[in-house]
Amino acid sequence: MTESPTPSTPGPEPSAAAASPSPAAEVNPAAAEAKPAAAKTKPPAPEDQPFERFVPDLLLPAIAKECLSYGGPAPELSFVEGPMPVVGSDCWMVKGVLPEERRFWLCFTGADIQSAKTVAVAEAGAEPSLLESFLIDERKMTLALLVSRLVQRLNGQKWLGPN
């Protein structure tokens, strides 16, 4: 016994509306070009720059500007690699000097703004005797966060402008 092929039942004819794409499915060429262009024109975040450029080009000027906004003179700032105050281990640091020979250090344990950070301060004629952890609970480090918290710390010492 041989099986005969079963006849297929013809389905409904495709309508003209189903054959042509709906307006929602159409792609607007201008919109398709605008999205990649917008993504390409977005500048990288300042924090995405290499550490060696980020600190001297962005961080130091931002610290000086923020200190000036408190009414006092801008600190003398430098970016160096050397022994960390108090403990002496090598690190990258922002060294600052304010009027009356008040000094501060913002230390990075690695060449990365996401690395562990400490801060130390010293009055004129004294050496720093304490390292304080700095921004230890932050997930993402930003230029604005680094500047605001460092200046807030210096202002807490009553070192910036009239307090």
C-alpha positions in Angstrom: 0.0 0.0 0.0 1.4 3.3 -1.0 0.6 6.5 0.5 -0.7 9.2 -1.6 0.4 12.7 -0.9 -2.1 14.7 1.0 -3.4 17.7 -0.8 -2.4 20.9 0.9 -5.2 23.2 1.6 -4.5 26.6 0.2 -4.3 29.3 2.7 -5.6 32.8 2.4 -3.9 34.8 -0.2 -1.4 37.3 1.3 -3.0 40.7 1.2 -1.2 43.7 -0.2 -1.0 45.3 3.2 0.9 42.3 4.6 3.3 42.4 1.7 4.3 46.0 2.2 6.1 47.0 5.3 4.2 49.0 7.9 5.2 52.6 8.5 6.5 51.6 11.9 8.8 49.1 10.3 10.3 51.6 7.9 13.7 52.9 8.7 14.2 56.7 8.6 17.6 57.1 7.1 18.1 60.5 8.8 17.4 58.9 12.2 19.6 55.9 11.5 22.5 58.3 10.7 21.8 60.6 13.7 22.2 57.9 16.3 25.7 56.8 15.4 26.7 60.4 14.7 25.5 61.4 18.2 27.4 58.6 19.8 30.6 59.5 17.9 30.4 63.2 18.8 30.1 62.5 22.6 33.4 63.3 24.1 35.1 60.8 26.4 34.7 61.4 30.1 37.6 63.3 31.6 38.2 60.3 33.9 38.9 58.2 30.8 42.1 60.0 30.0 45.4 58.4 31.0 46.3 59.1 34.6 49.5 60.9 33.6 47.4 63.5 31.6 44.3 63.6 33.8 46.1 64.8 37.0 48.2 67.7 35.6 45.8 68.7 32.8 42.5 68.5 34.6 42.8 67.8 38.3 45.4 70.4 39.3 43.6 73.3 37.5 40.3 72.2 38.9 41.6 72.1 42.5 43.2 75.6 42.1 40.0 77.0 40.7 37.8 75.5 43.4 40.2 76.8 46.2 40.0 80.3 44.6 36.2 80.2 44.8 36.5 80.1 48.6 38.1 83.6 48.5 41.7 82.7 49.2 44.7 82.4 46.9 45.2 79.3 44.7 47.5 76.7 46.2 50.9 76.0 44.7 50.3 72.5 43.2 52.6 69.8 41.9 52.1 66.3 40.6 55.0 64.0 41.6 55.9 60.4 42.3 57.7 59.8 45.6 57.5 58.6 49.1 54.1 58.9 50.7 54.0 61.1 53.8 54.1 59.2 57.1 54.7 55.7 55.7 57.3 56.3 53.0 56.0 53.9 50.4 56.2 55.0 46.8 53.0 56.6 45.3 51.8 59.3 42.9 50.7 62.4 44.7 49.3 65.9 44.3 51.3 68.1 46.7 49.9 71.5 47.6 51.1 74.5 49.5 48.7 77.1 50.8 49.5 80.5 52.4 51.3 80.3 55.8 53.1 77.2 54.6 50.2 74.9 55.1 50.7 71.8 53.1 48.6 68.9 51.9 49.1 65.7 49.9 46.6 63.7 47.9 48.2 60.3 47.4 47.3 57.6 44.9 48.6 54.1 45.6 48.6 53.4 41.8 48.7 55.3 38.6 44.9 55.2 38.3 42.3 57.5 39.8 40.3 54.5 40.9 43.3 53.3 43.1 43.2 53.6 46.8 43.8 57.2 48.0 44.9 58.9 51.1 45.2 62.5 52.2 47.6 64.1 54.7 47.8 67.7 56.0 50.5 69.6 57.9 50.6 73.1 59.4 53.7 75.3 58.9 56.8 73.9 60.4 55.3 70.5 61.1 55.4 67.2 59.3 52.3 65.2 58.6 51.7 62.6 61.2 48.4 61.0 60.0 47.3 59.5 56.7 43.5 59.6 56.2 41.7 57.2 53.8 40.1 59.3 51.1 37.0 58.4 49.1 37.1 54.8 50.0 33.4 54.0 49.5 32.9 55.5 46.0 32.3 53.1 43.2 33.2 55.5 40.3 35.7 58.2 40.8 35.1 61.5 38.9 37.0 64.8 38.6 34.2 66.7 40.3 34.1 64.2 43.2 37.9 64.3 43.7 38.0 68.1 43.7 34.9 68.7 45.8 36.0 66.3 48.6 39.6 67.5 48.7 38.5 71.1 48.9 35.9 70.2 51.5 38.7 68.6 53.5 40.9 71.7 53.3 38.0 74.0 54.2 37.4 71.8 57.2 40.9 72.7 58.3 39.8 76.3 58.1 42.6 76.8 55.5 40.5 78.3 52.7 39.2 81.9 52.7 37.3 83.4 55.7 35.7 80.8 57.9 
